[in-house]
Amino acid sequence: MEKQVKFCVRIHQGKYSYQDLLRVWQSADNLGYYSASLYDLINIPTLECWTTLSALASATDRIRMIPMVLANTYREPVLLAKMASTLDVISNGRLELGIGAGGGRTDHTASGYDFPSTRIRSLMLTEAVSLIRKLWTEDTVNFQGKYYGVADAHHDPKPVQKPHPPILIGGHGEKHVLKAVARQADMCNIGNGMSLAEHDDKLQILAEYCEEVGRDVKDIEVTHNTSVVIAEDQAKYEQLVKDNARNMGRDESEYRESLKRAIAGTPEQCARKIQSYIDHGIKYFFLIFADPIPSDQLELFAHEVMPRFVK
């Protein structure tokens, strides 16, 4: 079945109060965005990802919830499976479980967590996702891996979604993480601001790993991170670019160059850029607006761009 085009509001919540987040999530929910996400960091001044998602689930009706992405090393898989099934129940089946190997050394060490090699963390991730899936779908689980194990484990209630919430693995490491994606992911998120050529190269490597384990790479839904800068017309866009560069303390010419990899411009220009990614098989877009997200940006994109792709 052909996948639909979907748009996620990706939020880096470090600059947000809970009331700010509530405004954005409820607005995105009402405007018809498919999903919204929060990141998972500890050693910075930010609201904790999972607790905040649980609160937002109770304050919204339709929008899907994504931790983008959880560090596997921060939560044991049995506990995470329970947390995830609980959130799926609370949200009435709106969870997409985003998880990764855990890429921030500083955040780990400052928070008292071990930080093994990329290879070990990727193997731990693969094993953890396998165990989580079993806990979600089997009545009694016996599992003994190298890093995790359970005996006669019972995990209830099960998630609302059947057979289980989709599992998104984030990361683009070619030697280890993409192998974990090929083995265990329903969805993947493999980079931020990549060109189409770079994205295609990663997908080719992923396809080779999928072939090794007997999977069709087309069974894995590919998502794409992209910045969004949108204005009603060209004159307003040019002014917005100047304002953004000044507010971020960036050189304007360097900022303009970075926007070549973004969804940027008028609604028509943004739609053409999105279509170029759709033509390469990417239909799920994680949109990174300027923080804190202005309501007019969310509304303009929802009213003038999304209807071209979402029925």
N, C-alpha and C positions, 0 to 999 in steps of 0.2 A: 504494500500500500504506500502511495506517495506521501512523503512527510509534508506537513503544513509549514508555512513560514511563521516563525515565532519571534517575539521580541521580549527580552528580559531587561529590566532596569537594574543595572549592576551598581551597587552602592558600597563605597568605602566609608564606613560609618564613623571614622575617627573625628570628623568635624561636626557630628550631629548630636543633638540632644535626642532623648526619646520622642519628644513632641515633634521635632523636625522629621524623624524617621516615620512617625505615624502619619504626618501630613503627606509625605511622599508616597508611602505605601497605599494609603487610602485613595489618593489621587490616581496612582497607577492602576489600582483595582477598578476604579470607576471609569477610567479612560480606555480600558480594554487591553492593557499590556498582559502578556501571557504569564510572566513571572517576575520576581524581584529577588535580589540576593544580597547577602552580607558577607564580609570576610571574617577570617578566624585568626586573630592575633591576640596575644595576652599582654605583652610587655610594652603597650602603648596606651595612652589615655582614650579608651574606646569602650563602648558597651560590649559585653561578651556576646558572641554570635548566637549560640543556641538558645540562651535565655531570652534574648531579644526576639528571635524568630518565633518562639512560643507565644510571646505576648502579642506580636503582630498577627499571628494566625487567628487569635481570638478577636482581633479588631478589623479583620477583612473577611470578604465573602468568597471570592473567586480566584484571586491571583495565587499562583503557585509559589512555594517557598524553597529557596535554595541557599544552603551554606556554600560559599564559593571561595575556596574550598576548605573543608576541615583538614587539619593536620592529623593524620592517622595516629601519630605518636602522642597526641594529647589525651586520647580517650581509648580505653581498652575496648575491643570490638564487641564484647558481650554487653557492656554498658551502652555503647553507642547504638547497637541494634535495638535495645530497649528504649532509649531516648528517641530514636527515629520512628519506631512503630507507634510510640505514644504521640509524637507530633503529627504523624499521619492520621491518627484517630482524632486528635484535637482539631485538625484542619479539615477533616472529612476528605482525606485523600489528596492533599495538595503538596506533598513533599517530593522534592527531587534531591536525592542525597549526593551532594558534591563532596568528594574526598580526594586527598592527595597524599603523597609520601611525607609531606612536611618539609618545606624548603627554606625556612628561615633560621639559620644557625643562631643568630643573635637572640631571636625571640625564644628559642629553645633553652639556650644556656642561661640566659637571664632569668628564666622562669623555673629553672631547676630540672629541666628535662634533658635526658641523654640525646645526643645527635649523632647517630651512627652514619656510616657512609651512605652515599646515594644508592648503591647496590643493595645494601642491607635494608634500608628504609623502603625501597621498592619491593623487595621480597616480603617484608612485613605487610605492606599495603595489599599485595596480591593475596596473601594468606588471610588477612583481616576481612577483606571483601568477600572471600569465599565463605568464611565463617558467618558473617552477617547475613548473607543470602540464605544459608542453611537455617539459621535461627528464625528467619522470617517465614520460611516455607515448610519446615518439617516439624512434626509434633515432638519428637525426641531427637536431640542432636548429640552425637558422639564425634568428636573431632580432635585429632592430635596432629598438630603441625610442628614446625621447628620453633615458632615464636608464640603460638597461642594454642590452647587446648581446652576442651570441656568434656565432661562425662555426664550422660543422662540429663542434659540441659533441656528445660522446658521454657518456651518463650511465648508468653501470651500477655495481652491480646496481640493477635497478628495485625499487620498493617491493613488499612482499608483497601489500598490498591492491590490488585491481583495481576500477576502472581506476587508482585512486590513493588515498592516505589523504584523508579528508575535510578540507577547508580551512575553518576558522572564522575569520571576520574580526570583530574586536572593535572597538567604538566606536559612538557614537550621534550624531555630528555630522550635522546634517540637510543641510547644503550640500555636503559633500564625502565624508565617510566612508560614509554610506548609499548614495551612488552607487557607491562601490567594492564594497560588499556586493552590490548589484544586479547588477553586471557580473561578479563573480568568485567570490563565496562559495558554498560548499555549506551552510554554517551561519553563524549570526551571534549575537553577544552584544552587546546594545545598551543596557545600563545596569545600574546597581546600586541595588536598593531602590526601583525605580519602582512607582508605583501601577498598577493595571490600566488606568486611563484614560490615563496617560502612556505606557504600553507600547503601547496601541492606537493612540495618535496617531503614535508612531514607526513602527509597522508600516504604517499608512496611507501615510505618506510613502515608506517602502520599497516598498510595492506600486506606487506611482506611478512610481518610478524603474525598477522591474522592467518595467512596461508599456512604458516608453520604449525598453528594450533587448530587448523581445520575450521576457521571462521571466515565468513564473508565480511569484508570491511564495510560493506553497505549496511550491515546490520547494526553498526555503531553510529549513533547520531552525532554528527560533528557540529560543535558550536564555535562561534567566533567572537572574540572580544574586540570592541572598537570604540574609540572616542566618538562623540557626537557633538557637532557644533552646527546649529541650524538657525536660520533667520528667514523672515517672510520674503525678502527680496535681496538682490545683490548689494544694494547700498547698505542695508541694515546688517547684512552678513559682514561686509568689510569693516563696519564700525565695531561689530561684536568681536571680530578677530583682534582688532587693535585693543579693545578693552580687556579681553582675556589675556593677551600677552602682557599688558601692563599690570593687571591684577596678580598674575603669576610671577612677575619679575623676570620674564623671559624675553630674549631678543625676538622682535617681531618676525624677522625673516626666517629665523630658525623655527619659530612656532608655526609659521605658514608652511614650511617644508614638512613638518611633522604631520600636518593635516592632510597631506597627500595620501596617507594611509588611514585616514579617518573617514567617517560618514559626515561630510561637511559641505555646507553651502545652502542654497535654497532647497525647498522641498523637492523640486524636480531633480536637482543635482544629487541630493541624497538618495533619491529613489534609483537613479541610474547606478550609483555606486553599489547599492544593495543588490540590484539585479546582476551586477558583474559577479558577485559572490554566489548568488543563487545559481548562476550559469556554471559554476564550479562545484555545485553540489552542497553548498552551505546554506542552511535554511533556518538556523537558530542563532540569533544575534544577541550578544550581551552588550548592552549599550551603556557607555560610561559618559554621563553628562558631567558638566562642571559641578563641583561641590561648593556649597550645598545646592542641590538641584533646584533651579528656578521653576516655578509652576508653569510659566509661559513656554519654556522649552519642552517640557513633558506634553503639554497640550498641543503645541504646534506639530510635533512629531506624530502624536496620536491622531490628530485630525487631518493632516495633510500628507503624511507618508504611509502610515500603517494601512489605511483603506485600500491602497494600491496592491497590497500583498495579502491581507487578511480579510477573509469573507465575513 
